[in-house]
Structures are given as structure tokens and as C-alpha cells.
Amino acid sequence: MLGSAPELSGRWERLEPRPRARMLRQVLHAGLRTSFHALGRFVAGHPVFFASAPVLLSILLGASFSRYRVEEDVESLLAPKHSLAKIEGNLVDSLFPVNRSKHALYSDLQTPGRYGRVIVTTRKGSVLDPVHLDTILKLHKRIYQMQVTVPATGVNSFNYSFSYLCLPDDKNVCIIDDIIRAMEEIQSARTSNRSIPNLRYPITQLADGRQAYIGHQLGGVQGWGPSGAVRGPGTGARGEGVRSARALQLTYYLQARGGLMDRVASQWEKAFCAELQHFAALHPKLGLYPSTSSSLRTDFQFSSVLARRPLLASLGACGVLAVLCCSMRDCVRSKPWLGLLALLSITLSGLTAAGILNLTGATYNSTYLGIPFVMLGHGLFGSFEMLSSWRRTREDQHVKERVASVFEDVMLRFSGSTMLHLMTLGLAASPLTNMEAVRLFCRTAALAVTISYVYTLSFYSSCLVFTGYLETGYRHGCFCRRVPKPDRLDSKPAWYRCLMYTRYQDEAQTTNPPHGVGHSHAHTPNSNLTHTHAHPHPHPHPPHTVNNPAAHGHSHVANSTHTHPLPHTHSTANTDPHPQDSHLLLGCVRRCYGDWITNTYVKPFVVLLYLVYISFGLMGFLQVTQGSDPSALVAMDTATVLYTRAQQRYFSSYSPVIGFYIYESAPYWNASVQRDLLEYAKGFQRISWLEAYLNYLSDRNQSTSQPRENFTHTLRHSFLREPQFAHFTDDIIFAERGQGEEPDVAASRIFLVAKTTENKREEMSVLLDTLRRLSLTSRVRFLIFNPSFVYLDRYAAAVSSPLRHSLLAVLFLLGLSSLAVVEPLVSVWLGLTLLSVQFGVLGFMTLWGVELDCMSVLCLISALGHSADCSGPLLCGFASGRGDSRTRWVRVALERHGVPSLQTLICYSAALVPVGSVRSNLTRTLFRCLTLTAGCSALHTLAFLPTLLTFLPPSKSRGHRPDGEGQRQEVECVEMNDSTRVVDQITTV
């Protein structure tokens, strides 16, 4: 009988309503596991088809590489896609296009389609010394006269020089930098023995009386101050006299009016770089650092070229270790070919994904170098989990049954981790992402992970079937040759016996009781073809479950549905009759590491290590900096990097030229408006038509506050016609009014330059935010723009938002799945683990010198899925156990799921080593972030979680309670399979 009524009532209260959620999970698990079991049998029944179909599909899609295209617009990749700076840039280009400027161009402000730029430095002395000055002017003349032939051969070939491609002024003469005019004046004065004109910095006055800003053309300047350094520049045209300068920057703008002219300009840029290289060889005293409009694109994509051989080396190193990880002492049960076949499966999936991208017209960029590692980590995880599950199946079963058991055990976890990958990558690839490089990477990575998952279920599983038949026939795992029996093997040499060592089944039955026989209690033998078992087990014995599910909520679901008993696993070496048959890593974990990490005296040190981990992670987290500089993502020792270094060294005293654009008609004649505009420009070095015009009126004793007609008439007919002020014509747009009336000033611009320090980009970001806030409250409608603002504007939000969205999506998915699929505590633990790994990677990468740019964010997004691959099975395996102690189940989880994770991390880390040798900033960021991801995941999977789970929830006492509680748990499982026997079980308790 059940006992007293109160006791009976209390037991049935526990079935309502709490166990309903657990029973729902059990029902869903039973259905999913049954489906995967059927899928495994189907794959095992048609191995040839599932092995050949992925290969043929990959070959067919691989033929589409004739459509391979590389992304040419780097700005669209690395700059925020939707930003106010891009809108402002379009407005500026419509108001003041480059070809409208007829007097002067500012190399830091204008963004023409094609240009050539060079920084000239001196090894010793000043660029203004007579010898260096003459050499630089000679270089300018050679560039000016340089010609390119397009097409290279043929009757229709023409020679094009810079004078044909340049931007002309109002006299149809090429616009050149003001510093060239100043240097020509100095050379002319020296030749004619006249007094050398005084060159001031950063604003000087040319011979025609025009004021010119040369702060971005002359660098490393020393003035005539007492200390020999440049004093703080004054306002207006006042500045220090230049005593020496270490660097000079020249810019040559080209026109690209059509397809032909664009090809000509492209050829001219190549000839420009070749000419500078030849000139530098002839003049070793000068250092030349060229840059063109295509330098950033070429150097950004050059990382892919540099990484080709290291990627092949990574594949080779990973293949060697994968073979070792799949090998055993037993030559029949060893599966070395499965390691190579796992890599082949990943390679085929990558080839298929690339073929799909080619057929859809997608373009490639260097950020895709991280996709193979996303596929590698996820694919190896699934492969090693399947191999580990295979070794836990009964050897006397048919191969189809063993494969079906592997699918039943592994594919639920593998599918869950794939869903996490797709969730993180899919949300980051959505239109919510404002960074095009991140969106394209995540879209491609999601496609590759999906195909890799399908190929693991098909190609790799069929390979597992073939190796299973080899094992059944007692053939060598490497040479596929049948291994002789021990009586015939004794007459062979020692090396042959060592090579052909195996354990036959009859030998195993005499020396090692087969699978559940000879242990503390025996299971009833089950037919290989029968998959329903209704007999209850009065007490739970977790090691006897077959492929103990890592995600279900009850340890007897497997035994009561369609699974078979498993060999008893122990953590001590003396209970293993054949220790040489165990895998090396499995033996180390079973006999040494599992006992050591769960030792009472080791746990405090692991907890202390975790506190140190969190402390250093927090230290780095508080120092995170954004990396909005595109040159940080190109190959090292390239033209872009060398040019950027020279610019930062010699031209960091002043900011780039900032355009202050008044895009609506304003009452410039009003005194209060004049004061406001002068106040906005206060503290900057500036080239301002308004300030010059007001000074012009004051010098002529005219009032600066005049009626609109008088103000505009004097501006048009007197001020702008003076030679020294004629260049301001490019800065003012007049709008016609009625007939006989003076036009209005519809739009205008002034140029501002700020004094900066070493943190130039950060100061520019602060300046941008300050002036934008000022534009919201000003009576005059203005905007500010510089091409660098496209990368700075909302960069932090654009970079961090995909990571934030992916993390929230994973936590939401875990919370949702805990209602019906995964135990709530497993979801909680996995969510905390993902947060901890992400926090550690972000903090440690900052301490390692990695900035938060698009490449590091891509690695952080992929780290979510990688850490879930490593720690998820361990948590599910631990939570699925009932009875025994926490320590016991931690050891079991380490043996079953910690070893595959360790194998994955070993192969993954070996594949990363060659990438660290690539001379590229992009691959250096990739290597550091992925190395930290692997390290933090390994720490959590193999150290932190095994220690914390021994004294933190979930509890293991629920499945081993007195007064028949364990039998009540079994009744729930029987009720799922055969409801007609529930009454019999209840009446016989």
C-alpha cells in the first residue's frame, strides 16, 4: 500500500503542478531523441549517398569561383552605414563639389574620387634647406610631367599627363598645393639674390597677398621662439616664423569624369607610386611615403593574400592533432581517419558556402578570414562529441543501431549549439546592425555554420558508418587491413604486434564482462531491434545509462524509451580491466584530472583563480577604447600604414581641416549674427571669408552693420574682386532674388583647424559632439564636416550594438528554451558562463592592446557560440544526473563531455598559431581575440565550472530520496511510455 493518507496526499501534491514542466521537457526530449534516432538509422542505411552528395555539391558550387569579386568600397564596410556624417557629407558635396573649387583645395577636407599624395621627410636637416627644397621641386616637376599610356598597346593608345587629369582653376591651370607656390617663391628669391619671404606657420601669406593654411602641408615645424619650438599660434593670419620643417605633404587631385578617365586615373596612381619608389632610390636622403585613393582598399584586402599560406599551415597543424585526438592504443577501435574527415567535412562546407556567395553576386573582404575558425570550432565540437558517444555504445550492436544511438545522444545538444550560433550571427546580420562589415560577416558565417551542420549530419556521419563497419570486421583503423587474432599474432615481430594490437570480442567477454554484466547489479538483456522498455529500475545508477542525455531532466528516460545499457564508467584506474584501450586524454581525465579538480584542497585555489580572472577582466573592461581608424585593419608594412605613421608623427599638431558650412540663408549683415559666427570660430585657426570681409570694411572705415543691399553689393563688387580675396569666391553661393535686387548669400563656408595633442581622433570625436550640440541651439543653421567624421560618427554605438543584440538574443533564447526544452538551471548556468567568457575576452583583449573595432566585435560575437559549444554539454550532462554526489557527476560529465571539448580546444588552438605570424593588423586582432576566446572557454569548461558545480545548484538529492521517492520518479517515466501500466506500478509500490 502507499501508506497513510497524508503521506499519499503529499506525494501527489509534488506531481501538481511542478513536475508538469519536467514531464513536458521529457516528452519533448523523447520526441526529439526518437526523431534523431530515426534520422541516424536512415543515414546509416544510405551511407554512400550521404557521403557522395556533399562532395558532388561542393565540386559543382566550387566551379563558380570564376565569379569571385572583391569589395572595393572600404568606406562602406568600415564606416557606420547610417550616420549623420554621411548625410552631411552628401549635402556638402551638393553645395560645394570638388570641381567647383577654382583656387585652392584642402587635402584633409576634400574627398575626390582619385588622388595621389606623398609625405616627404628628411633624414637630416629641413625640407626648406636649399638642397632638399630643390630636390622636392624637382620631384614635383617629374610628377607633373609624368605620362601614362591607355591602353598600353594598340593603335588607339594615348598618353595622358597630370595636366590633362588635374582639377583646373579659373585660368585653366592645375590647382596645386599652396606650399609649392611658397617654395617656388623661396627658390626664386634665392636665385635672384632677393630677400627670402617670411614663411609663417600654420597660416602664411603668399606673394599675391592671399592667406593660405599650410598646417596640413608642412610638418615637424620648429619656429623662431626662444625654446626653438613652435609657440601657440595666434588668431587670424598671425603665426610663428618657420625656422625648419622635417616633413612636407603634397597632394595631386585627379578628375574621373567617366569610365575611361577612371581607368586612366587608376593607371596614373600606379605610375605615381612607381615614380616615387624610383625617385626614393635615387635620393636616399629623403623619405617618401605615398598614398592614393586605392591604397586603403589594396592594403585592406592584402591581408587575405598574406594569410593564404598560414591558413594552409593551420589546416595542416589542425589535421595532425585531429588525427592524434582520434587515435587510440587499440588499432581497431582507433579512428584516425575521422579526424581528417572532420576537417574535410568543414572544408567542403566552406567551399559550398563560398559557391553560394559567388552565385548570388556577393563580394569578399578580409574580415572573412575569421569565418573558417567559426566553422572549425563548431564543426570539430560536433565531430568529437559524436566520436565520444560512439565509443560509449555497445560493440555487440549493429552499426546502424550504434549510429542511431549516437544521433540520439549527440544531435540534440549539437542542434542546440547550432541554434545559438545562428541566433547570435543572424541577429547581428539583421538590418539592426549599422556596420556593413559586421553584417556581411555574420550573414556569411551563419550560412557557413548551417551548411557545416548539414554536412556533419550527412558526410561525417556516413564516414562514421564506414569506420564502424571497419571496426566490426576487425580491420585496422588506419590501414584498413584485417587484424589477425592473438594466436596468430604471437608469432609476429614485436613491432608488428604493437602495430596490430587489438582486443577481440571473445577475449573481452572472458576478461571484461560485457556491458552491464558483472557489475553491482545486472540489466535485463535487450534485443538490438527492440526500442521500448517498460521495466522499472528501483534505484538510479547514472553510469549505467546509455549515452546519458545531456539535456533531459531525468536519468531514466533513456533506459525507459529506446536505449541500451552502457559499460560502467569509473573514475579510478584499478576498476578498468583494459586501461590501454582508453583514449589518452580520456584516461588522463578519468584517472587524474577529474579527481584533482574536484579535490577539496584544490577548490579554494580555483575559486581564487576565478576572482583574479574577474578582477583583470574588470580592469581591462574599464579601459576599453574604440578603434575607428581604418588603417588599424590593414596589412603591416604597407603604404597605408607607413603613410599613417608619418602623418601621426609630423602632422599631429593640428586637426584636419574642418568645414563650417552655413547651409541656409542668414542675415550676415546683422551685428549679432556676426558676433555669433566670430564667437563660434574663436579659438580655432581659421580661413574665414566673413572675418576677412569685416576686416576689409573696417580698414576702409565702413560700418560692418549695413543694410542687406549695401552689404551684399560691397561683397560682390569690391571685396571678391580684390586679388588677395578672389579665392573666397569658392566659399560663397549667391541666390538670385527679383530683378534689380542684390542676391542673397544662400550658403557659405569657412575653414577651422583645432590644436590637437597625441589623442587626435578622440579629440576630434569630442569636438564633433560639441559643435553639433551648438548647432542645435544656434540661430544660424550650420553643420560641420570632415571626411574622417564618417568613421567617427556614432562608431562606438555602431560597433557595440551587434554584440549587445546578439548577447540579448542568446539570453532570450536560453530563457525561452528553459520553459520546455532545457532545464532552467542549465539555462541560467549557460547564460552566466557566456557572460563571464564574454566579459573576460573583452577585458583581456583590451589589456593586450586590442581596440574595439569591427574585427574584434566579430570575434566577440563568435565567442558566444564557441563558449556555448564548450560548456553547454558539460552543464547538460551534469544537470541530467540524479542520485550520487555532485562530485561524482562532475567527474562523469568531464569524462563524457569535457574530453571532446578539450580535443576541440587543442585542435582549435593549434590552428590559430600560424595565423599569429601574419604581418597584418587585422589578423593580429583576429589571433589575439580568438586565442583569448579559446583560453577563457577552456578555463570555464575545465576548471571554473567543474569546481563551482560541486557546491552550487542544481542539487543531486532529488533522484535519491527515502520512502520510495526514487520509485515515484520511475513511475513518471513509465507513464510517458505506457499509460496502461501506471495503475499496476502504483498498486505494487
Secondary structure, DSSP 4 states (H G I P E B T S, - for coil): ----HHHHHHHHHHTSSHHHHHHHHHHHHHHHHHHHHHHHHHHHH-HHHHHHHHHHHHHHHHGGGGG--B---HHHHHSBSS-HHHHHHHHHHHHS-GGG--S---TTT---SEEEEEEEEESSS-TTSHHHHHHHHHHHHHHHH-EEEESSSSTT-EEEEHHHHBPB-TTS-B---HHHHHHHHHHHHHHTTPPPPPPEESEEE-TTS-EEE-TTTEEEEEESSTTSSPPPP-STT--EEEEEEEEEEEEEEE---SHHHHHHHHHHHHHHHHHHHHHHHH-TTEEEEEEETTHHHHHHHHHHHHTHHHHHHHHHHHHHHHHHHT--SSTTT--HHHHHHHHHHHHHHHHHHHHHHHHTT--B-GGGGGHHHHHHHHHHHHHHHHHHHHHTS-TTS-HHHHHHHHHHHHHHHHHHHHHHHHHHHHHHTSTT--BHHHHHHHHHHHHHHHHHHHHIIIIIHHHHHHHHHHHHTTB-TTT-PBPPPHHHHTTS-HHHHHHT----HHHHHHHS--SSSSSSS-PPP--TT--------SS--GGGSTT--SS-S-TTHHHHTT----PPP-SSGGG-S-GGGS-HHHHHIIIIIHHHHT-TTTHHHHHHHHHHHHHHHHHHHTT--B---GGGGSBTTSHHHHHHHHHHHHS-SBPPPEEEEE-S---TTSHHHHHHHHHHTTTSEEE-HHHHHHHHHHHTT--SS--HHHHHHHIIIIITTSGGGGGGGGGEEEE--STTSPPEEEEEEEEEE-B--S-HHHHHHHHHHHHHHHHHH-SS-EEEE-TTHHHHTTHHHHHHHHHHHHHHHHHHHHHHHTTTTS-HHHHHHHHHHHHHHHHHHHHHHHHTT--BSHHHHHHHHHHHHHHHHHHHHHHHHHHT--SS-HHHHHHHHIIIIIHHHHHHHHHHHHHHTGGGGS-BHHHHHHHHHHHHHHHHHHHIIIIIHHHHTTTSSSPS-TTS-TTTHHHHHHHHHHHHH-GGGHHHHHHH-
